[in-house]
Amino acid sequence: MAHGVWIKPSTDAQSWGNNLVQSQFNDGQSQTFTFSQPLSSNNVYDIRLSGGGFYFIKFGISISNGMTITFTSSDLNNGSNLPIINIQNRSGKTFNSIHIKPSVISDWGSSFGSVSNNSNLSATILIPPSNHTVFDIQMRSTNPTNTYTRNNVTISQGVTLTFTSADADNPTIELPVIVIQNNTGYTMTRGYATSGIAHGVWIKPSTITSWENNLLNVLSDGQSQAFMLSQHLTTQNIYDIRISGGGFNFTKYNIIVSEGMIVTFSTNDLEQ
């Protein structure tokens, strides 16, 4: 007995849409469905049927008017062939919407959701790799208003994509952002160690001697955070960077900073 039927364009990576079944139909029975657009506009669809706690899916079906589509046990599909990708936001701002589409089409479709700065999002792409492997991925922010786009990205299961300010489509409105990765073995937490050493993160132009403001709340070992610089790189691009935790300072001097650069700290950066 079928409990649901979903029909979506094969290029829709985000949503199956609404359940089209008005009433259940038993094994051996059939139902007729009317599409929402003419075949001249789109004629390739994915179709999913559910029943008995299972999903049965056909991908990339070329539809013709009046055709009969038969589902059998060979169409059983638990969705494990659909790629899951991980998106990391290290841009310095919130992405209010996330859009993923095959590179061969122009419609961005609906949003996969939102992700705040220094957070991650896992997204299941509802298109098997056998149908499309190359995708365009776009993040959108409203403060400031901008988009962050990567085109022709080859998708594979479990791939991680990190977006920084370097991916901004309109970089002229962006102050530069760098990402600091903490691989020191210590958690950096704003405060002071018993030795009197202040804990935190400091970034200063290499031309000045004082360590300006503490930029950190918490940066655990193995984690990263994005930090926005106070000047455009055309004005200043050489910095000293210090992170402190566990009663120790880890410092890099005279770092030539580039847009979206990831700066990794390890025990090799321990200040003697």
C-alpha positions as CSV (number, residue, x, y, z in Angstrom):
1,M,0.0,0.0,0.0
2,A,1.4,3.4,-1.1
3,H,1.2,6.2,1.5
4,G,2.9,8.9,-0.5
5,V,4.1,10.0,-4.0
6,W,6.4,12.9,-4.6
7,I,7.4,14.2,-8.1
8,K,10.1,16.8,-8.5
9,P,12.2,18.2,-11.4
10,S,15.5,16.2,-11.6
11,T,17.4,19.4,-11.2
12,D,15.8,20.3,-7.8
13,A,18.6,19.5,-5.3
14,Q,16.8,20.7,-2.2
15,S,13.1,19.5,-1.8
16,W,10.8,16.7,-2.8
17,G,7.9,19.1,-2.5
18,N,4.4,18.0,-1.4
19,N,2.9,14.6,-1.1
20,L,0.6,14.2,-4.1
21,V,-1.4,11.1,-2.9
22,Q,-5.0,12.0,-2.1
23,S,-5.8,8.5,-1.0
24,Q,-3.8,5.3,-0.5
25,F,-3.5,2.8,-3.3
26,N,-2.7,-0.8,-3.0
27,D,-0.1,-3.0,-4.7
28,G,-1.2,-3.6,-8.3
29,Q,-3.2,-0.4,-8.5
30,S,-2.4,2.9,-10.2
31,Q,-3.1,6.6,-9.9
32,T,-3.0,9.4,-12.4
33,F,-1.1,12.6,-11.8
34,T,-1.1,15.9,-13.6
35,F,2.1,17.9,-13.8
36,S,2.3,21.6,-12.9
37,Q,4.2,22.7,-16.1
38,P,4.1,21.7,-19.7
39,L,6.6,19.1,-21.0
40,S,8.1,21.8,-23.3
41,S,9.3,23.6,-20.1
42,N,10.5,20.5,-18.3
43,N,10.2,16.8,-19.0
44,V,12.8,15.1,-16.7
45,Y,11.6,14.2,-13.2
46,D,12.5,12.2,-10.1
47,I,9.6,10.2,-8.6
48,R,9.4,8.8,-5.1
49,L,6.8,6.4,-3.7
50,S,6.5,5.4,-0.1
51,G,4.8,2.4,1.5
52,G,5.3,-0.2,4.2
53,G,8.1,1.9,5.7
54,F,10.1,1.9,2.5
55,Y,10.9,4.4,-0.3
56,F,11.0,3.5,-4.0
57,I,12.7,6.0,-6.2
58,K,13.2,6.5,-9.9
59,F,15.7,9.3,-10.9
60,G,15.9,11.2,-14.2
61,I,12.7,9.9,-15.9
62,S,11.9,11.5,-19.2
63,I,8.2,12.0,-19.1
64,S,5.8,11.8,-22.0
65,N,2.1,12.6,-21.9
66,G,0.0,9.6,-20.7
67,M,3.0,7.4,-20.0
68,T,2.8,4.6,-17.3
69,I,5.6,4.4,-14.7
70,T,5.8,1.1,-12.9
71,F,7.5,0.7,-9.6
72,T,8.8,-2.7,-8.4
73,S,11.0,-3.9,-5.6
74,S,14.0,-3.1,-7.7
75,D,13.3,0.6,-7.2
76,L,13.8,0.2,-3.4
77,N,16.1,3.1,-2.4
78,N,16.9,4.3,1.2
79,G,18.6,7.5,-0.1
80,S,22.1,6.3,0.8
81,N,23.2,7.2,-2.8
82,L,22.4,10.8,-2.3
83,P,25.5,12.9,-1.4
84,I,25.8,14.7,2.0
85,I,28.1,17.7,1.9
86,N,29.4,19.8,4.9
87,I,29.4,23.6,4.6
88,Q,31.6,25.6,7.0
89,N,30.9,29.3,7.4
90,R,34.1,31.2,8.2
91,S,33.1,34.4,6.5
92,G,32.7,36.7,9.6
93,K,28.9,37.0,9.0
94,T,25.7,35.0,8.9
95,F,24.6,33.3,5.8
96,N,20.8,33.8,5.7
97,S,20.2,31.3,2.9
98,I,22.1,28.5,1.1
99,H,21.4,27.5,-2.5
100,I,22.7,24.5,-4.4
101,K,22.0,23.7,-8.0
102,P,23.4,21.7,-10.9
103,S,25.8,23.9,-12.9
104,V,23.9,23.3,-16.1
105,I,20.8,25.2,-14.9
106,S,20.2,28.8,-14.0
107,D,17.4,28.5,-11.3
108,W,18.8,28.6,-7.8
109,G,15.7,27.0,-6.3
110,S,14.8,27.1,-2.6
111,S,17.1,27.5,0.3
112,F,18.7,24.7,2.3
113,G,18.6,26.9,5.4
114,S,20.9,29.3,7.2
115,V,24.2,29.0,9.0
116,S,25.7,31.6,11.4
117,N,29.3,32.6,11.4
118,N,31.8,30.0,12.5
119,S,29.1,27.3,12.4
120,N,28.6,24.3,10.1
121,L,25.7,22.8,8.1
122,S,25.2,19.4,6.6
123,A,23.1,19.3,3.5
124,T,21.8,16.3,1.6
125,I,21.7,16.9,-2.2
126,L,18.6,15.2,-3.6
127,I,20.4,14.3,-6.9
128,P,22.5,11.2,-7.2
129,P,26.0,11.6,-8.5
130,S,25.1,9.5,-11.6
131,N,22.8,12.3,-12.7
132,H,24.8,15.4,-11.9
133,T,28.3,15.8,-10.3
134,V,29.1,19.5,-10.9
135,F,27.2,22.0,-8.9
136,D,27.0,25.8,-8.2
137,I,26.8,26.7,-4.5
138,Q,25.8,30.1,-3.3
139,M,25.6,31.6,0.2
140,R,23.6,34.8,0.8
141,S,23.9,37.4,3.6
142,T,21.9,40.4,4.4
143,N,24.3,42.2,6.8
144,P,26.1,43.2,4.7
145,T,24.0,42.3,1.6
146,N,26.2,40.1,-0.5
147,T,26.5,36.7,-2.1
148,Y,29.3,34.1,-1.9
149,T,29.4,31.8,-4.9
150,R,31.4,28.8,-6.1
151,N,30.8,27.5,-9.5
152,N,31.4,24.1,-11.1
153,V,32.1,22.4,-7.8
154,T,32.6,18.6,-8.1
155,I,30.5,17.0,-5.3
156,S,31.4,13.8,-3.6
157,Q,30.1,12.1,-0.5
158,G,31.1,13.9,2.7
159,V,33.1,16.7,1.0
160,T,33.6,19.8,3.2
161,L,33.4,23.3,1.7
162,T,34.7,26.2,3.7
163,F,33.4,29.6,2.8
164,T,35.3,32.7,3.8
165,S,35.2,36.4,2.8
166,A,37.4,35.5,-0.1
167,D,34.3,33.9,-1.8
168,A,32.3,37.2,-1.7
169,D,31.0,38.1,-5.2
170,N,31.2,41.8,-4.3
171,P,34.5,42.0,-2.3
172,T,34.6,45.8,-2.4
173,I,32.1,46.0,0.6
174,E,33.9,43.4,2.7
175,L,36.6,44.0,5.3
176,P,39.1,41.1,5.1
177,V,38.5,38.0,7.3
178,I,41.1,35.5,8.3
179,V,40.4,32.1,9.9
180,I,42.4,31.0,12.9
181,Q,42.7,27.3,13.5
182,N,43.7,26.1,17.0
183,N,45.8,22.9,16.9
184,T,47.8,23.7,20.0
185,G,46.2,21.2,22.4
186,Y,44.9,24.0,24.6
187,T,41.5,25.8,24.8
188,M,41.7,29.5,24.4
189,T,39.2,31.2,26.8
190,R,39.1,34.9,27.6
191,G,40.5,35.5,31.1
192,Y,43.8,35.0,32.9
193,A,45.9,32.0,33.8
194,T,47.3,31.6,37.4
195,S,50.6,32.7,36.0
196,G,49.0,36.0,35.1
197,I,49.1,35.4,31.3
198,A,46.0,36.7,29.6
199,H,44.1,34.2,27.5
200,G,42.5,35.1,24.2
201,V,43.3,36.1,20.6
202,W,45.1,39.2,19.5
203,I,45.7,40.5,15.9
204,K,47.8,43.6,15.3
205,P,49.6,45.3,12.4
206,S,53.3,44.3,12.6
207,T,54.2,48.0,12.5
208,I,52.9,48.6,16.0
209,T,54.1,47.2,19.4
210,S,50.9,47.0,21.5
211,W,48.6,44.0,21.3
212,E,45.3,45.9,20.9
213,N,42.0,44.3,21.9
214,N,41.3,40.7,23.0
215,L,39.1,39.4,20.2
216,L,38.1,36.0,21.8
217,N,35.5,34.4,23.9
218,V,36.3,30.7,23.4
219,L,38.4,28.8,20.9
220,S,38.7,25.1,21.7
221,D,41.6,22.9,20.6
222,G,40.8,21.6,17.1
223,Q,38.4,24.4,16.3
224,S,38.6,27.5,14.1
225,Q,37.0,30.9,14.1
226,A,36.8,33.7,11.6
227,F,38.1,37.2,12.6
228,M,37.4,40.4,10.7
229,L,40.3,42.7,10.3
230,S,39.9,46.5,10.9
231,Q,41.5,47.6,7.6
232,H,41.5,46.7,4.0
233,L,44.5,44.7,2.8
234,T,45.5,47.5,0.4
235,T,46.1,49.6,3.6
236,Q,47.6,46.9,5.8
237,N,48.4,43.2,5.1
238,I,51.2,42.3,7.4
239,Y,50.1,41.2,10.9
240,D,51.3,39.7,14.2
241,I,48.8,37.1,15.6
242,R,48.8,35.7,19.1
243,I,46.6,33.1,20.8
244,S,46.9,32.3,24.4
245,G,45.7,29.4,26.6
246,G,46.8,27.0,29.3
247,G,49.2,29.7,30.5
248,F,51.0,29.8,27.2
249,N,51.4,32.2,24.3
250,F,51.4,31.0,20.7
251,T,52.6,33.7,18.4
252,K,53.2,34.3,14.7
253,Y,55.0,37.5,13.6
254,N,55.0,39.3,10.2
255,I,52.3,37.2,8.6
256,I,51.4,38.3,5.1
257,V,47.6,38.1,5.2
258,S,45.4,37.3,2.2
259,E,41.6,37.3,2.0
260,G,40.1,34.3,3.7
261,M,43.5,33.0,4.7
262,I,43.5,30.1,7.3
263,V,46.2,30.6,9.9
264,T,46.9,27.4,11.8
265,F,48.6,27.4,15.3
266,S,50.3,24.4,16.7
267,T,52.9,23.7,19.5
268,N,55.6,24.9,17.0
269,D,54.3,28.4,17.6
270,L,54.9,28.3,21.4
271,E,56.5,31.5,22.5
272,Q,59.6,30.9,24.6
